[in-house]
Amino acid sequence: MPPLPPSTVLSDPFEGETALPSRLHRRNRYRAHPPNFTDLATRYPEFAQRTRISSSGRATIDFQDPLSVRELTLTLLKADFNLALDIPRHTLCPMIPNRLDYIHVIEDLVGTGSSHIEQRSMIGLDIGTGASCIYPLLACRLNPHWKFIATGKYIHKPSISVARQNVANNGLSSKIQVLENPDPTTVLNSLILDSVDRDTQIDFCMCNPPFYGSSDEISELRDNKALPPFAVCEGQPHEMITPGGEALFVIQMITESLRWTTRIKWYTSLLGKYSSLEKVIEVLNTNKIHNYGFTEICQGSTRRWILIWSFSGQRLLIKVGPAQL
């Protein structure tokens, strides 16, 4: 299937009226220090080819050009995290600030109740890993004591191959396993979970599910935007579309988690629409899962929500939203 056309789901995170750096997580390196495009252009010639001078007199890029956005991501990963990635054309290109925010929320989450968090290794499960393998790679760069299982609901062999190569090229094969899901009808597959010793609890899972239920939904949301786009986002259909949209994906994840109440301590997922958050919280309440919360992350004019739930006796101690919407 050909790649989907660019959609307008991201905004310029660094400049202009939509820039909201103060709303990034307090530990996000870009909160107080947005990237200096002029400096980056002097150090990275390929990025320099994508820059232009903005109306404010500063170097910037065309955020409506997928190649420019991709080059920005690759440059930030090299400059700030010593990560060299291959992000194939027409696959999702992660914007780094909001990926960092999700990781920082996870850090806060697994650090609750432990004064020795820096000395204890963590095992995370990334559900829906794409070709970039961005969450495991960033998380392991920031937290060298962490390990990850990276997998996806849908089998996409080219993306899995690129993800494995990205892990190997950055010397993190001992930290990150990229596994195929043998059964795409499941989110939490037993064979994936059993790749970790059964006596070892997985500390957390994270998930960035496809937001949309169909290509028509993408077009409709794009056409109904009140403001023109500041950035584009293009990707393969399996990266952006899932039957029933993100809400149904996470509802399935919640339903399957009832089987694995002790296998994973903290379940989390990103959601792109507030209406989805309302739906999945209703499912949590229906299933009498009362240890849950949510928090908001923002980049530019884009808002996302991280849903958290657990069957453990340890209550949420990080700042989250109310238990009832």
Sequence and secondary structure as in RCSB ss.txt:
>XXXX:A:sequence
MPPLPPSTVLSDPFEGETALPSRLHRRNRYRAHPPNFTDLATRYPEFAQRTRISSSGRATIDFQDPLSVRELTLT
LLKADFNLALDIPRHTLCPMIPNRLDYIHVIEDLVGTGSSHIEQRSMIGLDIGTGASCIYPLLACRLNPHWKFIA
TGKYIHKPSISVARQNVANNGLSSKIQVLENPDPTTVLNSLILDSVDRDTQIDFCMCNPPFYGSSDEISELRDNK
ALPPFAVCEGQPHEMITPGGEALFVIQMITESLRWTTRIKWYTSLLGKYSSLEKVIEVLNTNKIHNYGFTEICQG
STRRWILIWSFSGQRLLIKVGPAQL
>XXXX:A:secstr
      EEEE  SSSSTT  GGGS TT HHHHS   HHHHHHH HHHHTTEEE TTSSEEE TT HHHHHHHHHH
HHHHHH       TTS    HHHHHHHHHHHHHHHHTT S GGGS EEEEEET  TT HHHHHHHHH TTEEEEE
E SS  HHHHHHHHHHHHHTT TTTEEE   S TT SS HHHHTTS TTS EEEEEE    BS HHHHHHHHHT 
SS  SEEE   HHHHB TTHHHHHHHHHHHHHTT TTTEEEEEEEES HHHHHHHHHHHHHTT  SEEEEEEEET
TEEEEEEEE SSS    S    S  
